[in-house]
Amino acid sequence: MRRREFEEETACPAPPRLVELGEVVEPSGKRVAVWAADAAWSADRGKPHNGNRPASEIAEVAWFDARRARELLRTRQVPLMSRLERLVKQRG
């Protein structure tokens, strides 16, 4: 399911390896599952490098450093960012 969901949301093939970061339940009851992937994306063009256009769910693509990303995340999603940062440090 995660690969299909990735492809539906981004309009590009899922990378070979997706690493599950976890799931949070928002106050509304919405479940948010998050995975990390090592993939190339062209933020300046707002589309993946393979030339596909993002799915209609994507209004904008932008890159942020970890500090700014934490500011933009919902409170319950911040621990997922911490997990991602730990993974990146391990790959070092």
Backbone hydrogen bonds in HBPLUS format (Angstrom, degrees):
<---DONOR---> <-ACCEPTOR-->    atom                        ^
c    i                          cat <-CA-CA->   ^        H-A-AA   ^      H-
h    n   atom  resd res      DA  || num        DHA   H-A  angle D-A-AA Bond
n    s   type  num  typ     dist DA aas  dist angle  dist       angle   num
A0005-GLU N   A0001-MET O   2.87 MM   4  6.07 165.4  1.89 159.9 164.4     1
A0006-PHE N   A0002-ARG O   2.89 MM   4  6.02 157.5  1.94 144.7 150.8     2
A0007-GLU N   A0003-ARG O   3.00 MM   4  6.26 164.7  2.02 152.0 155.3     3
A0008-GLU N   A0004-ARG O   2.87 MM   4  6.14 151.9  1.95 150.1 158.5     4
A0009-GLU N   A0005-GLU O   2.93 MM   4  6.10 160.4  1.97 153.3 157.9     5
A0010-THR N   A0006-PHE O   2.93 MM   4  6.02 153.1  2.00 152.5 159.6     6
A0011-ALA N   A0007-GLU O   2.86 MM   4  5.07 141.1  2.01 132.2 139.6     7
A0019-VAL N   A0036-ALA O   2.86 MM  17  5.03 169.0  1.87 149.8 153.4     8
A0036-ALA N   A0019-VAL O   2.71 MM  17  5.03 156.9  1.76 142.6 149.2     9
A0021-LEU N   A0034-VAL O   2.79 MM  13  5.47 166.7  1.81 146.2 149.0    10
A0034-VAL N   A0022-GLY O   2.91 MM  12  5.70 166.8  1.93 173.8 175.4    11
A0024-VAL N   A0032-VAL O   2.92 MM   8  5.31 155.7  1.98 142.8 149.0    12
A0032-VAL N   A0024-VAL O   2.81 MM   8  5.31 169.7  1.82 164.3 167.3    13
A0026-GLU N   A0030-LYS O   2.84 MM   4  5.29 164.9  1.86 163.3 160.0    14
A0029-GLY N   A0026-GLU O   2.74 MM   3  5.26 159.6  1.78 120.8 128.1    15
A0042-SER N   A0047-LYS O   3.28 MM   5  5.72 145.6  2.41 140.8 146.6    16
A0045-ARG N   A0042-SER O   3.27 MM   3  5.55 139.8  2.44 102.3 112.3    17
A0046-GLY N   A0042-SER O   2.93 MM   4  6.03 123.9  2.25 137.8 154.2    18
A0047-LYS N   A0042-SER O   3.32 MM   5  5.72 149.2  2.42 152.5 152.0    19
A0051-GLY N   A0048-PRO O   3.12 MM   3  5.87 162.3  2.16 123.5 125.8    20
A0058-ILE N   A0055-ALA O   3.02 MM   3  5.75 163.1  2.05 122.5 127.5    21
A0069-ALA N   A0065-ASP O   2.93 MM   4  6.13 162.1  1.96 159.8 165.8    22
A0070-ARG N   A0066-ALA O   3.00 MM   4  6.19 158.5  2.05 150.0 154.4    23
A0071-GLU N   A0067-ARG O   3.28 MM   4  6.63 148.4  2.39 140.9 149.1    24
A0071-GLU N   A0068-ARG O   3.07 MM   3  5.06 117.7  2.47  94.4 109.8    25
A0072-LEU N   A0068-ARG O   3.12 MM   4  6.43 142.3  2.27 146.4 156.5    26
A0072-LEU N   A0069-ALA O   3.07 MM   3  5.13 125.8  2.38  97.2 111.3    27
A0073-LEU N   A0069-ALA O   2.98 MM   4  6.18 135.4  2.18 150.3 162.5    28
A0077-GLN N   A0074-ARG O   2.82 MM   3  5.34 150.2  1.91 118.9 128.9    29
A0078-VAL N   A0075-THR O   3.34 MM   3  5.60 155.8  2.41 106.8 113.2    30
A0080-LEU N   A0077-GLN O   3.00 MM   3  5.47 135.6  2.20 111.8 123.8    31
A0081-MET N   A0078-VAL O   2.97 MM   3  5.19 126.6  2.26 104.9 118.8    32
A0082-SER N   A0078-VAL O   3.17 MM   4  6.60 150.5  2.26 149.5 158.0    33
A0083-ARG N   A0079-PRO O   3.07 MM   4  6.40 151.0  2.16 143.4 150.4    34
A0084-LEU N   A0080-LEU O   3.03 MM   4  6.33 155.0  2.09 143.6 150.3    35
A0085-GLU N   A0081-MET O   2.91 MM   4  6.20 160.6  1.95 152.5 157.3    36
A0086-ARG N   A0082-SER O   3.05 MM   4  6.29 153.5  2.12 146.5 153.1    37
A0087-LEU N   A0083-ARG O   3.02 MM   4  6.32 158.5  2.07 150.0 155.5    38
A0088-VAL N   A0084-LEU O   2.98 MM   4  6.27 160.3  2.02 154.8 159.8    39
A0089-LYS N   A0085-GLU O   3.01 MM   4  6.23 158.3  2.06 146.7 152.4    40
A0090-GLN N   A0086-ARG O   2.97 MM   4  6.20 151.7  2.05 147.5 155.3    41
A0091-ARG N   A0087-LEU O   3.10 MM   4  6.39 148.2  2.20 146.5 154.4    42
A0092-GLY N   A0088-VAL O   3.12 MM   4  6.27 134.8  2.33 138.1 150.4    43
A0092-GLY N   A0089-LYS O   3.09 MM   3  4.82 127.0  2.38  90.6 105.0    44
